Amino acid sequence: MKVFSIFSKTIFLVIVLSLSMIAMAGSLATSSDTNDLLGPQSKRALGEQRLLIVAVRFPDVKSNISIEEIQRRAITGLSNYIKELSYGLTWIEPDFKGWVLLPDSIEKYQVSPNNFQVDRGRVRKLIEDTMTAIENDVDFSRYQNILIIPGASTMPGKGYGMMCYCANPGMLTGVRGNPRFVTLTSKKGKEFSGGVFVGTENAPLGMLAHDYFHALGGVHQNRRLVPCLYNFERQAEASRRHEWEYCTNYIGPWDVMSAHLRKTKSPPPGISSFTKIRLGWISTEQVKLVKPGETIYVSLSPLEKKGETLVIKIPLEGGQYYLVENRQPIGYDQVLPDSGLLVLKINPNAEEGSGTVMVMDANPGVRNFSEATFTLDRDNRNLFLDKAHDIAIIPLWTAGENLGVFVTNRKKSDDALKAALEIQGMLKQEQDSKNVRKESLVKECIESFKNLDFIFCRERLRKMRATGSGTVSY
């Protein structure tokens, strides 16, 4: 009986330990949560991010950039960028090593500038040779992500071949089909299964951030949670022609996941509400859900700032939806070509590189989404209308840094827009005259507008204009 008792306890402990290991493996394999309102969000991208940065050099190539400059971009630049865009929810704790000598010439590691032609074996060789070179000094389990910086000035097809890419999850498995985290192993058997991205010594900050976001986001249902937002089919041709706008035809410079920079040596642009949501940097409380046909007034904070309401979500059929955001020249959004209300159409079922996010361009006659935002003071850009879904969106006036947004249906949009334009005109006059009573009456009209009483609002404004020759009298 005693032997049986000991045996039974042993079996019980084995079962408990096995179940614990299975649960742990399950949690490690899961890199996202699904929010009923926001959809999938990364669990990897919040809080302290331990990042190992390794600058490597090849025996036959001399670096053209100082190690100090590489550190400024990879440590200071990337840290500041991540902290600002995440509203301080995410920060980097970096460890830097360099220069680390690799065993073979650059020819053994070079990759194609075309996403679809990158040799996965060479990507793995670069990473595992790097791990082998530092395995005696590094505990890889301390880090969530690794950045490898090849010491070779690179342009498409020259130097290392590709300036920047995410290897894990990404190039090691392919982006389309079944992207996942794979385990990498050094010569002595040390393993690493976290995120790995590669950026050459001259890769701009925007490229490093772009591929870091892939790693931070992780994988959800066989897709990278933070996808590329440029056009994969056009990417190789854009690289050959050095015409980057050619492959950013879905969203242009409005997200670093589409365009890494607008001008040479300029800071990178910020990111859209879509990417911020996927990274877990926007919460349910900061999103206003409006169903098609509903009417509501919303005050939107600038996306670059941590405000009370940052985005409006309008669901459509088939899992698609609109995101509406207020983009202003603040922080990294200062490099954007335009400011105002940006409307994005999201298709989460689209294959990566095939239009997951598309800008609803307010002025498609201007290249590269340079006048993409809707703004009340421009006649051809003061109304977004989706007739098929009975959705109308009107950008309103600002209150401090916040931008008013009116979401309604097609039937109400005409009266609402006319009233909004009249209020906008009176606000401008009020700013010029600084008349206290006039200011009070304009505020009264704005409250009437918010309560959907457009008729009262417009009649009140007409009476204000009725006395005198086009001026207001009290």
C-alpha positions in Angstrom: 0.0 0.0 0.0 2.8 2.4 0.8 4.5 1.7 -2.5 1.2 2.2 -4.3 0.7 5.5 -2.4 4.2 6.8 -3.4 3.5 5.7 -7.0 0.2 7.5 -7.1 1.7 10.7 -5.7 4.4 10.5 -8.3 1.9 10.1 -11.1 -0.1 13.0 -9.8 2.9 15.3 -9.7 3.9 14.3 -13.3 0.4 15.1 -14.5 0.4 18.4 -12.7 3.8 19.4 -14.0 2.8 18.3 -17.5 -0.3 20.4 -17.5 1.7 23.4 -16.2 4.2 23.0 -19.0 1.4 22.8 -21.5 -0.2 25.9 -20.1 3.1 27.7 -20.1 3.8 26.7 -23.7 0.4 27.9 -24.7 0.9 31.3 -23.1 4.3 31.7 -24.8 2.9 30.7 -28.2 0.1 33.3 -27.8 1.3 36.8 -28.6 -2.1 38.6 -28.7 -5.5 39.1 -27.1 -8.7 39.7 -29.0 -10.7 42.7 -27.8 -14.4 42.7 -28.7 -14.2 46.4 -29.8 -10.7 46.7 -31.1 -9.9 43.3 -32.5 -6.5 41.6 -31.9 -3.9 43.4 -29.9 -0.3 42.5 -29.1 0.7 41.3 -25.6 4.4 41.6 -26.5 4.5 45.3 -27.1 3.8 46.8 -23.7 6.1 47.7 -20.9 9.9 47.2 -20.8 11.4 45.8 -23.9 14.8 44.2 -23.5 16.6 44.7 -26.8 20.0 43.2 -27.7 21.6 45.3 -30.4 24.6 43.7 -32.2 26.7 45.6 -34.8 28.5 43.0 -36.9 31.2 43.4 -39.5 32.4 41.2 -42.4 36.1 40.4 -42.9 36.1 41.9 -46.4 34.0 45.1 -45.8 34.9 48.3 -44.0 32.2 50.2 -42.2 31.6 53.8 -43.4 29.7 54.9 -40.3 31.1 55.3 -36.8 29.9 53.1 -34.0 28.8 56.2 -32.1 26.5 57.2 -34.9 25.0 53.7 -35.1 24.4 53.8 -31.4 22.7 57.2 -31.6 20.2 55.9 -34.2 19.7 52.4 -32.8 19.5 53.3 -29.1 18.6 56.9 -28.6 16.6 57.4 -31.8 14.6 54.2 -31.6 14.0 54.5 -27.9 12.6 58.1 -28.2 10.5 57.1 -31.1 8.9 54.1 -29.4 8.3 56.0 -26.1 6.6 58.9 -27.8 4.4 56.9 -30.1 3.3 54.5 -27.4 2.4 57.3 -25.0 5.0 56.0 -22.6 3.4 52.6 -22.5 6.5 50.9 -24.0 10.2 51.6 -23.5 13.4 50.0 -24.5 16.1 48.7 -22.2 19.0 48.2 -24.7 22.3 46.3 -24.5 24.8 47.1 -27.3 27.6 44.9 -28.7 29.9 45.9 -31.5 31.8 45.5 -33.6 31.4 41.7 -33.7 33.4 40.0 -36.4 31.5 37.4 -38.5 33.4 34.4 -39.9 32.6 34.7 -43.6 32.7 37.3 -46.4 29.7 39.5 -47.1 28.9 37.4 -50.2 27.9 34.5 -47.9 25.2 36.6 -46.2 23.9 38.9 -49.0 20.2 38.9 -49.6 17.9 40.1 -52.4 16.2 43.5 -52.1 13.0 41.8 -53.3 10.9 40.6 -50.4 9.9 37.5 -52.4 13.4 36.5 -53.3 15.2 36.7 -50.0 17.2 33.5 -49.2 16.0 32.2 -45.8 19.1 30.2 -45.4 21.3 33.3 -45.6 19.1 35.1 -43.1 19.4 32.2 -40.7 23.2 32.1 -41.2 23.6 35.8 -40.4 21.6 35.4 -37.1 23.1 32.2 -35.9 26.6 33.2 -36.8 26.0 36.4 -34.8 24.7 34.4 -31.9 27.7 32.1 -32.1 30.1 35.0 -32.0 28.7 36.3 -28.7 27.3 33.1 -27.1 30.0 33.0 -24.4 29.1 36.4 -23.1 25.3 36.6 -23.7 22.3 35.1 -22.0 19.8 35.2 -24.8 16.9 34.4 -22.5 17.2 37.9 -21.1 15.9 39.5 -24.3 12.6 39.7 -26.1 14.1 41.0 -29.3 17.4 41.2 -31.1 18.5 43.9 -33.7 21.5 42.9 -35.9 23.3 45.8 -37.7 25.5 44.6 -40.6 28.4 47.0 -41.0 28.0 47.6 -44.7 26.5 50.8 -46.3 23.7 49.4 -48.4 21.3 50.4 -51.1 18.9 48.0 -52.9 21.1 45.3 -54.5 24.4 46.8 -53.1 26.3 46.2 -50.0 24.3 43.7 -47.9 21.5 43.8 -50.4 18.5 44.9 -48.4 18.7 47.7 -45.9 16.2 46.4 -43.4 13.8 43.5 -42.7 12.2 41.6 -39.9 13.5 38.0 -39.8 11.4 36.7 -36.9 8.5 36.7 -37.6 9.1 37.3 -41.2 11.9 36.4 -43.6 12.7 33.1 -41.9 9.3 31.7 -42.7 7.9 34.0 -45.3 5.4 36.8 -44.6 2.5 35.4 -46.5 1.2 31.9 -45.7 2.4 31.0 -42.2 4.6 33.6 -40.6 5.7 32.5 -37.1 8.5 32.7 -34.6 11.2 30.1 -35.2 13.9 29.0 -32.9 17.5 30.0 -33.7 20.5 28.2 -32.3 24.1 29.1 -31.8 27.0 26.6 -32.4 27.0 25.6 -28.7 23.3 25.1 -28.6 22.1 28.3 -27.1 18.6 29.1 -28.4 16.5 32.2 -29.1 12.9 32.3 -30.2 12.1 36.0 -29.9 11.8 38.7 -32.4 14.8 39.4 -34.7 15.1 42.3 -37.1 18.1 43.4 -39.3 19.0 46.9 -40.3 22.3 47.9 -42.0 24.5 50.6 -40.7 22.9 53.2 -43.0 19.3 52.1 -42.5 17.2 55.2 -41.4 15.4 55.3 -38.1 12.0 54.8 -39.9 13.2 51.4 -41.3 14.4 50.2 -37.9 11.1 51.2 -36.3 9.1 49.6 -39.1 10.7 46.2 -38.7 10.8 46.4 -34.9 7.0 46.9 -34.9 6.7 43.6 -36.8 8.6 41.8 -34.0 6.7 43.7 -31.2 3.4 42.8 -32.7 4.0 39.1 -33.1 1.7 36.7 -34.9 -2.1 36.3 -34.7 -4.0 33.5 -36.6 -1.2 33.0 -39.1 -0.7 36.7 -39.8 1.7 39.3 -38.5 -0.3 41.4 -36.2 1.4 44.5 -37.4 1.6 44.1 -41.2 3.5 46.1 -43.8 1.1 48.7 -45.3 2.9 49.2 -48.6 2.2 47.3 -51.8 4.3 44.1 -51.8 3.8 43.5 -55.6 5.2 47.0 -56.3 8.0 46.9 -53.7 10.8 45.4 -55.9 10.1 47.8 -58.8 10.0 50.8 -56.4 13.5 49.7 -55.1 14.9 49.4 -58.6 13.6 52.8 -59.7 14.2 54.5 -56.3 10.7 55.7 -56.4 9.3 54.7 -53.0 6.0 56.4 -53.6 5.2 53.8 -56.2 4.7 51.1 -53.6 3.0 53.3 -50.9 -0.2 53.6 -52.9 -2.5 52.4 -50.1 -1.8 54.8 -47.3 1.3 56.9 -48.4 3.3 58.6 -45.6 0.5 58.3 -43.0 2.1 55.4 -41.2 5.7 54.3 -40.9 4.5 50.8 -41.8 3.9 52.2 -45.3 6.6 54.8 -45.8 9.8 54.9 -43.7 10.4 58.6 -44.3 9.2 61.5 -46.5 12.5 63.1 -47.3 16.2 62.0 -47.0 17.6 62.6 -43.5 14.2 63.7 -42.2 12.6 62.1 -39.1 10.2 59.2 -39.8 6.4 59.8 -39.8 4.3 58.6 -36.9 1.9 55.7 -37.1 -1.9 55.4 -37.7 -4.5 54.5 -35.2 -4.7 51.0 -36.8 -1.0 50.2 -35.9 -1.3 51.8 -32.5 -4.4 49.6 -31.7 -2.6 46.5 -32.9 0.3 47.3 -30.6 -2.0 47.7 -27.7 -1.3 51.5 -27.3 -4.9 52.5 -27.7 -7.4 51.2 -25.2 -11.2 50.6 -25.5 -11.9 53.7 -23.5 -10.1 55.8 -26.1 -12.3 54.6 -29.0 -15.8 55.7 -29.9 -17.9 53.1 -31.7 -20.5 54.5 -34.1 -22.7 52.2 -36.2 -23.6 53.1 -39.8 -26.6 55.4 -39.9 -26.1 56.7 -36.3 -25.6 60.4 -35.6 -23.1 61.6 -33.0 -20.7 64.4 -32.2 -17.2 63.4 -31.1 -14.3 65.5 -29.9 -11.1 63.8 -31.1 -7.7 64.4 -29.5 -4.6 64.6 -31.8 -3.4 61.1 -32.4 0.1 62.0 -31.4 -1.1 63.0 -27.9 -2.6 60.7 -25.2 -6.1 62.1 -25.2 -9.5 61.0 -23.9 -10.8 60.0 -27.3 -8.3 59.1 -30.1 -10.3 57.3 -32.7 -13.8 56.7 -34.0 -14.5 53.1 -35.3 -17.4 52.5 -37.7 -18.0 48.8 -38.4 -18.9 47.5 -41.9 -19.9 44.1 -43.2 -17.5 41.3 -43.6 -15.3 42.4 -40.7 -14.2 45.6 -42.4 -14.4 49.0 -40.7 -13.5 52.6 -40.8 -11.1 54.3 -38.4 -11.3 58.1 -38.1 -8.4 60.0 -36.5 -7.2 63.6 -35.9 -3.7 64.1 -37.4 -2.0 67.3 -36.4 1.6 68.6 -36.9 2.7 67.5 -33.4 5.8 65.3 -32.6 6.6 62.9 -35.4 3.5 63.9 -37.3 5.2 67.2 -38.1 6.7 65.6 -41.2 3.3 64.7 -42.7 2.2 66.7 -45.8 -1.2 67.6 -44.4 -3.3 67.9 -41.2 -6.9 67.3 -40.3 -9.4 64.4 -40.2 -8.0 61.2 -41.7 -10.4 58.4 -42.7 -9.0 54.9 -43.0 -10.7 51.8 -44.3 -9.5 48.6 -42.8 -9.8 45.1 -44.3 -8.2 42.8 -41.7 -8.7 39.8 -44.0 -6.5 41.2 -46.7 -3.2 39.4 -47.4 -0.3 41.4 -46.0 1.0 43.9 -48.6 -2.4 43.9 -50.4 -4.2 46.8 -48.8 -5.0 46.0 -45.1 -5.3 49.8 -44.6 -6.4 52.2 -47.2 -6.7 56.0 -46.9 -10.0 57.5 -48.1 -8.3 60.3 -49.9 -10.0 63.7 -49.6 -8.3 65.0 -52.7 -7.1 62.1 -54.9 -6.0 64.5 -57.5 -2.9 65.3 -55.5 0.0 62.8 -55.4 0.8 60.5 -52.6 -2.1 61.4 -50.3 -0.6 64.9 -49.8 -4.1 66.4 -49.2 -5.7 63.3 -47.8 -7.4 64.8 -44.8 -10.9 66.3 -44.5 -11.2 69.8 -43.2 -14.2 72.1 -42.9 -12.6 75.1 -44.5 -12.0 73.4 -47.9 -15.1 73.2 -50.1 -14.0 69.9 -51.8 -12.7 68.3 -48.5 -15.4 69.0 -45.9 -17.5 65.9 -46.2 -16.7 62.1 -46.4 -19.7 60.2 -47.8 -20.1 56.5 -48.1 -23.5 56.2 -49.8 -23.5 52.4 -49.8 -23.3 52.3 -46.0 -25.2 55.5 -45.4 -22.3 57.1 -43.6 -21.4 60.8 -43.6 -18.5 62.3 -41.7 -18.0 66.0 -41.3 -14.9 67.6 -39.8 -15.8 70.5 -37.6 -14.0 73.3 -35.7 -11.3 72.9 -33.1 -11.6 73.4 -29.4 -8.1 73.7 -28.1 -6.2 70.9 -29.7 -9.2 68.7 -30.1 -11.1 68.5 -33.4 -14.9 68.1 -33.5 -16.2 65.4 -35.7 -19.8 64.8 -36.7 -20.8 61.3 -37.9 -24.3 61.0 -39.3 -26.2 59.6 -42.3 -26.6 60.9 -45.8 -30.1 62.4 -45.1 -28.9 64.7 -42.3 -25.5 65.5 -43.8 -26.7 68.4 -46.0 -28.3 70.4 -43.2 -25.5 69.5 -40.8 -22.8 70.7 -43.2 -24.5 74.0 -43.9 -24.9 74.7 -40.2 -21.3 73.7 -39.6 -20.0 76.0 -42.3 -22.0 78.9 -40.8 -20.7 78.3 -37.4 -17.2 78.1 -38.7 -17.6 81.5 -40.4 -18.9 83.1 -37.2 -16.1 81.5 -35.2 -13.6 83.2 -37.5 -15.4 86.6 -37.1 -15.6 86.1 -33.4 -11.8 85.5 -33.2 -11.2 88.7 -35.1 -13.5 90.9 -33.1 -13.2 89.4 -29.6 -16.8 90.4 -28.8 -17.9 88.7 -25.6 -21.7 88.6 -26.4 -21.0 87.3 -29.9 -18.8 84.6 -28.4 -21.6 83.5 -26.1 -24.1 83.3 -29.0 -21.7 81.3 -31.1 -21.3 78.8 -28.2 -25.1 78.6 -27.9 -25.2 77.7 -31.6 -22.6 75.1 -31.2 -24.6 73.4 -28.4 -27.6 73.5 -30.6 -25.6 71.8 -33.4 -24.4 69.1 -31.0 -28.0 68.5 -30.0 -28.9 68.1 -33.7 -31.0 71.2 -33.8 -29.6 72.5 -37.1 -32.7 74.6 -37.9 -32.5 76.6 -34.6 -28.7 76.9 -35.0 -29.0 78.3 -38.6 -31.9 80.7 -37.7 -29.9 82.0 -34.7 -27.0 82.7 -37.0 -29.1 84.4 -39.6 -30.6 86.7 -37.0 -27.1 87.6 -35.8 -26.3 88.7 -39.4 -29.6 90.4 -40.1 -28.8 93.8 -38.5 -26.5 96.2 -40.1 -24.8 95.8 -43.5 -23.4 92.3 -43.2 -22.2 92.9 -39.6 -23.4 91.8 -36.3 -25.1 94.3 -33.9 -26.3 93.8 -30.3 
